[in-house]
């Protein structure tokens, strides 16, 4: 089954709701970073939540970067997202596996930590990017995105993200939802939603039971009218290239590049987001010096 995200409106405008299946893209991230269970769940939730956030606050060619550092063993998590359904991300320490919590759930909060901040930098293509920053609530990712939306975007929201990791470290399922409360929402509708969100299973459980993103939203909103506005394929995609790394090398002092030539007889650049490697021969490096 392909990964995709849906956008919907509930009860003629009381809520905006988004749901996504992100299993394949989280699995690709796991393979690229050789991550262990707790790190996979932390990065997978962050990728999924960034997809949902990007889809709800960006348009056109706008993009954003989420940085999370809670002081836990995974270290800093960095995810880039855009309005077109692609994300890329990495975490500082990918080999993190922790004892399971109750009901065999991965302890993402312990892996990420909650003694730190989450920063969201939005690039609207209008000059200097804008960064909003909030303290971490739990390190469980969903709670932290919910808090960010309420504090920085001034949008009361609920974010639920979940990743199921198999015993062999592969990703079983991954996905999530984001619900935004609109000004027309009644107190009764908000109360019913809050009650329902406490009753539903984890998104990963619903996905493992074969639920689609559409069915997940229908389960959350019961008999309310869910009107699907858009469906968009989503994927892990990195825009790195040898040319981009060459531009970074141009910024280095000429003496450093000459040292690469004489001592290493070349250079290798590795993309932190996807792990792709780019080789620069002595001739490539001399060309970079000439460009400088």
N, C-alpha and C positions, 0 to 999 in steps of 0.2 A: 504493500500500500504506500502511495506517495505521501510525502509530508505536505500539508497545506494549512492555511489560516483562513478563517472566515470572520467577516465583520457583519454585525447585525444591529438592529434597533428593536427595543422591547416596548410593547404597549404604546406604540405611536410616539415614542420619544422620552419615556421615563428613564430608560437606561440605554447606554451603548454597551454592547457585549462582543468580546472577541474570544475565539477559541482556536487552538492550534495543536496539530499533531507534529511533533518534531523528532520522532524516533530516529530517522535515517541521518539527519544532520548531527544529532548528538552522538550517534555511533561513529560517524566520520571524525568528529572531534576526538572521541576516545581513541580511535586508531591512530590519528595523526600525533597525538600527544602521549600515547601509551599510558593513559591514566588508569589509576586503580579506583576501586569502587567509590570511596568518599569523594575523591577529587572529580571523578566522572559525574557524580550527582551534583556537586557544587557548580562545576562548569556547565553541565547540561541545563540545570535550572537557570543559570545566568544567561545562557544563550536563548533559552525559551522566553524568559521574561523580557529580554531586550527586543526580541522579535515582536512581542505583544506591545511593548512600550513604543517602539518605532512606528508600528502600524497605527497607533492611536494619536501620536503627537506630531508626526512628520508628514511631509508631502513632497512630491516632485523629486528633486535631487538632494534634498536635505538628508543629513546623516547625524548620528550621535555616537558617542563613546561612553560606555559605563565602566567605571573603575571601582572595585570593591576590595577593601582591605580591613578585615576584622581582627587581625592579629592571630588568626588560627594557623594550623600547619600548612594549609594550601597556599598561604601568602596572598599576594595581590592577584585578583582576577580582572582581566581586561576583555571587554567585548565591544566590537563595532557593529552597528546596525544601520539600516536605511529603510526608506519607505517602500522599497521594491521587493522586500521579502528575503534578503540575504543577510547573513551574519557571519562573523568570524571571531574567534576568541582564543585566549590561552590563560593558563594560570601558572603562577611562579613555581609551584611544586606539584607535579602531577602524580607522584607515587605516594599517595596518602590513602590509607585504609584504616578504619577505626572499628571498635566493637559496635555491634548493632544495638539500637535502642529497643524499647518495647515493641512487640508485634513485628520484629525483624526489620524495622525501618532504619535506613542509613542516617547517621547523626551528622547531617549537613551543618547544623548550627555550630557543632563542636569543631568541624573541619574548617569552616570559614572564620569562626569567632565573631563576637559582637562588640569588641572593644576597638572600634574604628569608625570609618566613614564609607559612604557610597557617594560617588560624584558622577554626575551626568553632564557631559559637555555636548551641546548641540551646535552644529555647524549649519546655519541657514543659508550660507553662501552670500552673506551680506557684510563680510568683513570679519571682525574678531568674533570667535565662537563664544557662547555664553555657557557658564558652568554653574549648576545648582548642586549643593552638597548637603547631605543630611547624615546624622549619626545612625549607625546600624541599630535596628531594633532587636533582632534575634540571630542574624546570620543565616536564617533559613531561606533567604532570598525573596520568597513571595511576600512575606511581612515587610521586608525592607523596601521593595518596590511600591507596595501599598502606601507606606509611610512617605516615600519620596513624592508620589503623586499628590498626596494630601498637602504636604508642606510646600513643595517647590512649584507644582503645577496648579495648586488650589483646586484639585478635582477629587472629591470623595470617591474612593475606588476600592475594589477587592481584587487581589491578584493571587491566583493559585497555580503553582508550577510543581511538577513531579517527574522523577526519573526512576525507573526500575532497572537495576543492574543485575544481570545474571551472575551465577557463581563463577563463570569463566571470564568475567570482566566485560563481556559484551553488553550492549544496551538492549533490554527487552522492549521497553516502550518509554516514550517521553512526550510530554505535552503540557498544556496549561490553558488558563482562561484569564481574562481581564474584564472586569465590569466597572463601568463608570456611571455614577449617579448624575443624572441631568436635572436642571432646575425644575422641570415639570413633575418630577417624581413625588408621589404623595408619601406621607409618613407611614401609612399603612403598607404601601408597596415596599418601602425600605425595610420595615420591620419584618415583612414576610421573606424578603431576600436574605436578611441577616440570619433568620431562623433556618432557612433552607441551606445556607452555606455551612452551617454547623452540622447538618444532617448528612450531606452528601459524602460519598467515599473520596479517597484521593483520586486525582486525575489519572494517575498511573493504573489504579485498580479499574477505573472505568474503561480505559484504553485496552487493558488486558482482557476485559470482558467483551471486546469487539466494538465498543462505542466509537462513533465518529465524532468529530468536533461539533457537528450540527446536533447530534443526539445528546452530547454533553450539555449544550446550552438548553436544550429542551428539558433535560432532567433538572437542571438548576431552576428554571423558571416555571416548571410544571405546566399549568394551564394558561399561562400568559402567552401573548402573541409574540413569537420570535420571527422577525422579518429579516431574511438574509439579504444583505446589501452587496456583498462582494466575496469572492473566493480567490485566493492567491497562493500559488505554489511557493514554498519556502525551501531554502537550502543553505548549507555551509559553503561559502565561497570567498576565496581570498584574492585580492587584486594585486598581489606582489608580482614583481618582474625583475629581470636582470637590470633593465634600464633604471628602475626606481632605486635599486641598490647602488648603481653606478653614480646616481646623483648624490647619494649619501657619501660615497667615497670622495667625490669632488670636494666636499666640505672639509675633509681632513687636511691637516698640514701636509705639504709636499714631502717633507722629510719622513712622515709616517708611511706614505705610499712607497717611497723609495726603499724603505726598510723592508716592506713586504716583498719587493722585487729581489733585493739582494739576499735576504735571509730566508724567506719562505718560498721564493720563486713563484709567487702567485698568492691568491687569497680565496677564501670561501665565505660566502654570506649565507646565513640561515634565517629564514623568516620565523619569527616567534609565534605568529598566528597559525601558520599551517605546516611548518617544518620543511618547506621546500628549500633546496640548497642551490646556490648559484656559484659557479666557478669563474674566477677571474685569472686569466693567464698573465704572464709577465707582459706580453704585448698589450693585453687589455688595460693593465695598470699604467703602462707608458702612455697609452692613448688618453687615459683620464688625466694624467699629468699635463699632457699637451693641451687638453681642454681647459685646464685651470689657467 
